[in-house]
Amino acid sequence: MIKLLWWLLEIFDDNWGYSTSIQKRYKVGDKVLISSLQDSPCGFKVGQEVTIDEIGRHDYLIENSEYELAVVYQHQLCDIGKKR
Protein backbone atom coordinates (compact mmCIF):
# COMPACT_ATOMS: atom_id res chain seq x y z
CA MET A 1 0.00 0.00 0.00
CA ILE A 2 2.79 2.43 0.89
CA LYS A 3 4.48 1.80 -2.50
CA LEU A 4 1.23 2.65 -4.26
CA LEU A 5 0.92 5.90 -2.30
CA TRP A 6 4.53 6.89 -3.11
CA TRP A 7 3.97 6.07 -6.78
CA LEU A 8 0.85 8.25 -6.89
CA LEU A 9 2.60 11.07 -5.03
CA GLU A 10 5.60 11.02 -7.39
CA ILE A 11 3.27 11.46 -10.37
CA PHE A 12 2.19 14.84 -9.02
CA ASP A 13 5.38 15.96 -7.23
CA ASP A 14 8.71 14.34 -8.08
CA ASN A 15 10.52 16.75 -5.68
CA TRP A 16 13.87 15.77 -7.29
CA GLY A 17 15.27 14.76 -3.90
CA TYR A 18 15.25 18.21 -2.34
CA SER A 19 14.26 18.57 1.31
CA THR A 20 10.50 18.81 1.47
CA SER A 21 7.90 17.40 3.76
CA ILE A 22 7.28 14.55 1.27
CA GLN A 23 10.90 13.55 0.74
CA LYS A 24 11.31 9.80 0.31
CA ARG A 25 14.42 8.45 2.06
CA TYR A 26 16.49 5.45 1.09
CA LYS A 27 17.34 2.65 3.54
CA VAL A 28 20.59 0.80 4.19
CA GLY A 29 21.03 -1.85 1.50
CA ASP A 30 18.98 -0.05 -1.16
CA LYS A 31 20.44 -0.08 -4.67
CA VAL A 32 20.28 3.34 -6.37
CA LEU A 33 21.85 5.23 -9.26
CA ILE A 34 24.07 8.30 -9.26
CA SER A 35 21.96 11.19 -10.54
CA SER A 36 23.06 13.82 -13.04
CA LEU A 37 22.22 16.48 -10.43
CA GLN A 38 25.74 16.96 -9.06
CA ASP A 39 26.67 20.12 -7.16
CA SER A 40 29.99 18.59 -6.06
CA PRO A 41 31.75 15.62 -7.66
CA CYS A 42 31.42 12.38 -5.71
CA GLY A 43 33.92 10.40 -7.78
CA PHE A 44 31.35 8.07 -9.35
CA LYS A 45 29.94 8.19 -12.88
CA VAL A 46 26.41 9.43 -13.53
CA GLY A 47 24.11 6.43 -13.86
CA GLN A 48 26.42 4.10 -11.91
CA GLU A 49 24.64 1.68 -9.57
CA VAL A 50 25.65 2.00 -5.91
CA THR A 51 24.49 0.56 -2.58
CA ILE A 52 23.51 2.60 0.48
CA ASP A 53 25.83 1.59 3.35
CA GLU A 54 24.89 4.16 5.98
CA ILE A 55 22.37 6.97 6.30
CA GLY A 56 22.66 10.35 7.95
CA ARG A 57 20.25 13.22 8.37
CA HIS A 58 20.92 14.78 4.96
CA ASP A 59 23.48 12.48 3.38
CA TYR A 60 24.35 8.87 2.57
CA LEU A 61 27.49 6.76 2.61
CA ILE A 62 27.44 4.81 -0.64
CA GLU A 63 29.57 2.01 -2.05
CA ASN A 64 30.08 0.87 -5.64
CA SER A 65 30.90 -2.62 -6.94
CA GLU A 66 34.65 -1.98 -6.50
CA TYR A 67 34.08 -1.27 -2.77
CA GLU A 68 34.91 2.45 -3.16
CA LEU A 69 33.07 4.71 -0.72
CA ALA A 70 31.69 8.23 -1.04
CA VAL A 71 29.32 10.53 0.83
CA VAL A 72 26.53 12.09 -1.22
CA TYR A 73 23.36 14.11 -0.66
CA GLN A 74 19.82 12.94 -1.41
CA HIS A 75 19.56 14.88 -4.69
CA GLN A 76 22.71 13.14 -6.00
CA LEU A 77 20.86 9.79 -6.03
CA CYS A 78 17.87 8.49 -7.92
CA ASP A 79 15.87 5.26 -8.03
CA ILE A 80 16.86 2.56 -10.47
CA GLY A 81 14.60 3.07 -13.47
CA LYS A 82 14.59 6.87 -13.05
CA LYS A 83 17.66 8.21 -14.81
CA ARG A 84 18.05 11.97 -14.38
URLINRA-V397572 format. One record per run of one state. SS is the DSSP state (helix for helix, strand for strand, loop for the rest). FROM is the first residue (numbers start at 1). LEN is the number of residues. Records with the same first field share a line. If there is no record, write none. Layout:
SS = FROM-LEN, FROM-LEN
//
This chain:
loop = 1-1, 13-18, 35-14, 56-3, 64-5, 80-5
helix = 2-11, 74-3
strand = 31-4, 49-7, 59-5, 69-5, 77-3
//
